[in-house]
Each structure stands twice: as C-alpha cells, then as structure tokens.
Amino acid sequence: MATADYWAEPKVVREQIVLFAPSLDSMIPDDHEVRLLDETLRTLDWSEWEADYPRLRGQPPIHPRVLAGLWLYAMMRRIRTSRPLEYACGHNIDFLWLAEGHTPDHSALAVILRIVLGQLNHDSDLPKSIWAYNVHGKSAAFFDRAEKFCQSTTETRIKERAIGCHKTQLKLSRRRFLGYAARPEFFLKLEPRESSVVDGAVQRISRQSDMLRLKLVLSAKPMRLTRATLFVLGSDVTGRVRCLRTLVPVHSSAVEVFDCSTSERLHLAQYHGDAFAGEFALPLDVFSPAHALFVKLERRSWFFDEAGWLETPAVTKPMLTAMSTTRCTAAEVLS
C-alpha cells in the first residue's frame, strides 16, 4: 500500500498567497490561437456596428467586436449554443481573456447571434431551417407538434453548471430551477411560410409590408411594477438596426411610438381594446420588409420578465398579397 509521501505534491497550493499576482494576459501563451483571433478582429472596421448603439441610459454596452469574437472562438472550440458559451465566459481563462472580463448572459448572446445571422443570410440563396424552442411554460400549440430530443449525461451536467450561475433564482427555488436541467429538449420545425398561433400575451401576429398587427391577451397579475411596453426590433432599408417602443394603453386610443435610440416621437399606432385584451395596428415605415422583425411585450413583475422575443419573418415579394389573409406569422421565442 502506497504511503502518503508516495503521491506527487500539488503544483499550485490553492490557499497560497502570492506577492505578485499573475495578470490575465500572462496566463495566455503568446502563440495561443485566441490572440490571433483578437488581433484579426481589431483590424476590422466596427463603425457601422457601433452606430447602432443608442448611447443613452443604462450600463455601457459590450463592444460588438467582443461579442462577435466570443461566438467565433466558441465555434472554434465546438461550442454551438449560448448557455455553454455563457459558462465558458465566466470560467475558462481563454474566454475570460477574449471577453475582457465581461460575462454576457445566454439571452444576450442568443439574440445577438440571431440578428447577425439574419443579416448575413439575407442575400444568400442557401436553404435555411427555422426552429422554434420553448424555455418555460406549457404551450399546447408548441408541445403538440414539437419533437423530443433526449440529452446525454454530459449535457445535463452542463445545464446544471449554467443554472448554478443564477444565484438569485436558486435562492428563491433551488429544487425547481435545478429540475430544469433534467428536462429533455423540445424543438418545433417551422416551414418558411407556415402560419401558427402564438401562446402567451401576444396571441396573434400579422405582418404586411407597411403594417404590423398584434392581438394581445393580458392576464391580471398582482405586484406589476410598470405598464406593459411593446418593443419592435428590426432593420431599415440601409441595414441599420432600429428599435421602437410604445406603451400598451388601458382603453382604445391612438398611442405614440418612440425610437428607443433617440427617444424621438415617430408616429401613432392604433389600439382597440381594454386593459386585458386588444389589438394593435403599428405602422412599419422605418423597417425594411426584406428583414425579419422581433417583437417583445415587456411586463415586469419584480425583477422577472414575462416573455421573450417573437420573430416574424421577412415579407418577400410572393408573400405581399398573401399576408392580408394570413392569421399569424411563424414566431420564435428567443431565450
């Protein structure tokens, strides 16, 4: 039987205090591939990307060079989804170095990737596959048609590590949130022009080249801190990202629509209904019909948001006349 002095001593004592702490940069070798990627990204012109940022309230945004670099490096490391990438940004030295210490969450990473891919594939004739996915909830319209994908033990452990980063939620209900890691994944493949009804507060979306129509059904919940706000995100004819916002009124009226970047009043939208249900008619003058739109109804209760983003596809020329009879465009909830 081997004695205690047989085993190798630890190379690094975890509790050892060092006089000169190593910097993050010194922990990455000079010939590491992440340095070459970062150097390449810094030679590119990011001015068009930077122009899309509003520079108004809130925390300073992470530079688009950093977010793009994270996804490119993730692909090099065979990371294809946002949750493992979120974990890597907080724990892997090479990702920490590339992210410059930032730790973007999976939601921000997923939305950024979806918008960028939409812009890159806009003029491409390559076949595209659109998948919708459900994060929380029991949507019958989704699960009745969704395909179940069983996960491996490794995937379950990755989910548990990702959930473990959400300290506040774990304090509220540790058993509930850790239980999400054992759930199988459900995906629903949508045809390019398929019509579907969306569950949740946004019940129906109908898009024409110059008008967006939404049917809302709002539940009455206590502890609502703010009024419901509708956001519409898309691109104009020049490809620049634009975002509009408007408050949901409590009775039929014309409501003002503002640009999120400049707070400029753009036009009026029409709302017909009350505080619990109604229909919106929102002009789309600032958006290009050739780009997808993202719609979000923000209804915060404490620090939780009720729903994610819904995507409506671009209005292509063959669809311009057909859209007037379409009940609802295909929509995707982004996590």
N, C-alpha and C positions, 0 to 999 in steps of 0.2 A: 504493500500500500504506500502510495506516494505521500511524503510529508509536506507540510505547509511551505517549506523553503524550496520545494521542487518546482513550483509554478513560477512563470515569469512575472516580474514586478510590473505594475501599471506604468505605461509610458508617460501618462499625464495623471497626476493626482487631482481629482475633481475639486477638492477643497483648497488646493494650493493657491495662495495669493501671490501674484507676480508683481514685480516692481514696475515694469513697463509692459502694459497690456498690449497684445498684438492688435493691429488695426484690421478692419475687414478686408482692406486691399491686400495686405501682406499675406492673407490666408488663401489667396487665389494665385496659383503659379503664373509666371509671366507668359508661358506658352499655352495657357488654357484657352479652349475654343470660345468661352464666353467673352473673353477680352476681344477677340477678333470680331465677334458679332457686335459688341458695343461700339468698337471703333468704326465699323462699317455704318452703323445706324447714325452715328454722329456726323458723318459726311453728307447725309441726305438733307434735303430742304423740307422742313416741317412747317413752313409758314402757313400753308393752306389749312393744315390741321389745327394749328394754333389759333387761326382766325375764327374757328367755330366755337371757341370757348367764350362764355359771356363776360367773365371778369367782373362779376357783381358780388352778391353776398355769398357767404359760406366759406368753407376752407379752400385754400388754393388747390387747384386740381393737379393730379399727377400728369406729368408731361406725356403726350401721346407716344413719343419715342420710347419711353419706359414700358408702356402697356404693349406696344407692338413688339418690342424686344422680348418681353416675357412670353408672349404667345409663340414667337418664332423659336425661342430657345426651348420652350415646352415641347414643340413638335420635334425638335432635335432629340429630346430626351424621351420621346414616345408618350408624352402626356397629351391627351386629346380632349379632356373636359375641364371645366372650370374649378370644380371642387378639389381635385388633386393638385391643380395649379395653385389654388389659394393656400393649401397646406404647404406646398414647396416654398412659396414666397415667405412663409413665416419660420421655416425650419431648415431649409437647405442653404448652405453657405453660398453656392454659386448663384442661386436665385436671389438671395438676400443682396448680394453684391450687385447684380444686374438691376434689381428693383430699387437700389439706393436706399435700402431700409424701409421702403413703403410696403404695406401689406394690404393690397386691394382685396376685397371680398369676392366671392364667386359670382355674385349678381352683377357687379360692375364689369368683371372680366367677360361674362357671357354676353351682356348687351353690347359691349364694345366690339367683340368678335362678330356678332350677328350683323351689326351695322356695316362693318368693314367688308365682310364677305358679300353683303348685298351690293355695295358699291363696286367691288372688284368684278362681280359676276354679271353686272348689269348689261354689258355689251357682249357677253360671251354666249355662244350657241351650244355650250356643253350642257348635257342633261343635268337637271337639278332634282334633288329629292328633299322634300319638306316633311319634317317630323314634328308633331306636337307632343309635348310631355306635360304631365301633371305632377306638381310638387306636393301639394296638400289638398285635402278636400275629398269628396265622394261624388264626383260628377258622373251621373249616369250616361250622359251624352258622350263622355270620353271613354269610360271603362267598358261599356257595352261593345265597343269596337276595337279597343286597344289590344295590342299584342304583348304578352308577358315575356320578359327576359329574366331568366334566373341568374343570379350573381354568384360569383365564386367567394371562397372564404377570404381571399386577399382583398377583393372589392369591398366586402363587408368591413374589414379592418380599416381600410382607407376611409370609408364613410364615418366610422366611429372616431377616427382621429380628426376628421374635418368637423364633426359635430362637437367634439371636445373643445374646439376653439371658441365656441359661443358660450362664454362663461355665464352671462346673464340668463340666457334661456335655460341652461342646465340648473341654475339655482331655482328657477320657477318650477320646472318639472323635469327632473333628470331622467326618470324612467320613460316618460313619454318621448322625449327627443332622442334618446339613445335607441328607442324602439324603431325609429325610422331607418336605422342602419340595416336592420334585418329584412326590411320590406323589399320585395322584388321590384324591378323597374317595369313600367308600362309605357309603351310608345304607340302612337297612332300616326300612320302614314296618310297624308292627305294628297289627293290629286291636285294638279295645278289650278284647276278651276272649280274645285269642289265647293259646294255650299254646305255650311254647317251652322248649327245653333250653338252659341256660346253660353255656358253656365256662368253664374255669378251675377254681380251687379250689372255688367254690360251684357244684355240678353241678345242683342242683335246688332250687327254692323253691316251697313250697306254703303259701298263706295262707288261714286261716279267720278268722272274726270274733274268736276268742279265742286262737288258737294259730298260731305260725309254725314251719314245719318246713323244715329245710335238710339237704341231702345234701352232705357235704364230701369231697373227694379231695385230700389234701395231698401234695405232692411233697417228697422228701427232698433238701434243698439244704444245702451247707456254709455256714459263716460266718453262721448265723442268730443274731442278737444277742438276740432276745426271743422269748417264746412267742407263738403266734398268738392274736390278740384279735378277738372278734366284736363289732361295733357295730351297733346298730339305731336308726335315727333316724326320728322321726315326730311327729305332733301328738296331744294328748289331746283329750277332748271339749270343752274350752274353747278349743281352737285353739292352745294353748301348745306350743312345740317341746320335745320330750323326746328324750333320747338315753340308751340303755342299753349296757352293756358286760359281757362275760364272757370268761374265758379258755377256750381250747379244751383240754380235758384229753387225756391220752395213753391213757386206758382208759375203759371205760363207768362212768359215775358221775353223781351229781347235782352240778351246779355252781352257784355263787352268781352272781346277776345284780345289778349295781350301777347306780345312777343316776350318770351322768357329771357332773352338776352338783353334786350334794350328797355323792357317794360313799356314799350310803345303800344298804344291802342291801335289795332289794325282794322277791325271791322266788328259787326254784330252777328251773333248767332241767335237762332230762334229755339226756344224751349217751350214745349207744350206738355203740361203735366203738373204734378204737385211735388211735395217733399218726399214721396215714397215711390213714384213711378212717373215716367215721362219719356219724351222723345226729343232728341237734339238734331238740329239741322245746322251743320257747321260748314261755311264756305272754305274751299281749299285753294284760294287764289295764290297763296305763297308756295304751294307744294307742286312738284312735278308729278304728273300722273304716271310717269315711267319708273318711279321709285316706290318702294314699299313704305307704308305708314305704320307707326307704332302708337297705340292708344293705351292710356292708363287712367283709371279713375282712382284717385288717391283719397282714401277715407281712413285717417289715422285714429286709432284708439290707444291712448297712452303712447308707447313707442312702437307699436305694431302697425303695419300697413295691411290692408285687407286683400289686395290683389296685386298681380304683376302686370307686365306689359302684354298687350294683344297686338299681333301683327296682321295687317291686311295687305295682300299682295298688290303689286303694281297693276294699273289698268292698261293693258295692252290694247292695241287697235281693234283686234277681233272682239274684245270684250266691251267696247264702249257702248254698243247698243244693247248687249245682253245684260249689262249691270242694272238696268232700270227694273228688271223683273227678278233679280237675284235677292233672295231673302236675307242671306248673310254670307259674307266672305269667309274664307278659311282663316282661322285665327290660331295663334300660338302663344301660350303663356310662357314668358321668359323668366327663368329663375335667376 
